[in-house]
Amino acid sequence: MRVVLASQSPARLATLRSAGIEPEVVVSGVDEEQVQSTDPANLAAALAQLKCRTVAEQVGADALVIGCDSVLAFDGEILGKPTGPDDAAARWRRMRGSSGVLHTGHCVRLHGEEFVEAAATVVHFADVTDAEIDAYVATGEPLHVAGAFTIDGLGGAFVRGIEGDHHNVVGLSLPLLRDLVGDLGVPWHTLWNRA
């Protein structure tokens, strides 16, 4: 079966590869600002759905398309990707020593049938120093990810723990994805195409 990942995230691609799935990558190019919601789970799900539908229109109904998007709910705000280095540093100064909830929306589509759901994982941030924040932001890594952090890269040392699915924090919950493709009638193991 043709599997298409509607995301440019290297972490999502690596997660699927580590699970035995080698997808094609087709970036949706959608304007994320067109989707608005005050509920982080709904926002993440709506963004994932928009990306999935946009790519599905490009690749055709016979492909299994997977769309994902993540946002961080922190202190009553919804945080997507930072606007730049100053924004990323300011976020980290607020987040250090605190916790937030990372919401990742997942959408799968095949033959016009679609399922959408969001997963949530609590993330506990370490009490990092100003020097650590400045050095991390200078790497550029937090500038391209929701919440301005990664758990599978340099930022992993700044996450002191999580409650929930680790893969969800990376950007794609494998257990949830397995359930969603199962809802489409596709057994998970039939997607394994990587040696």
DABEL-V995098 format. One line per field, one symbol per residue. phi: phi as a letter, one per 30 degrees, with the letter a starting at -180 (. if undefined). A space follows every 10 residues. Layout:
phi = ???
//
This chain:
phi = .dcbccacdd ddddddddcj ccddcbddid ddddcbaccd dddddddddd ddddddddcj ddcdcccbab bccbhicccc dddleddddd dddddeicbb cccbdbbbba hicbbbaccb bdcccddddd dddddddddi eddcbeiiab ccbddedccd lbbkdedddd kadddddedd ddddicdedd ddbcd
//
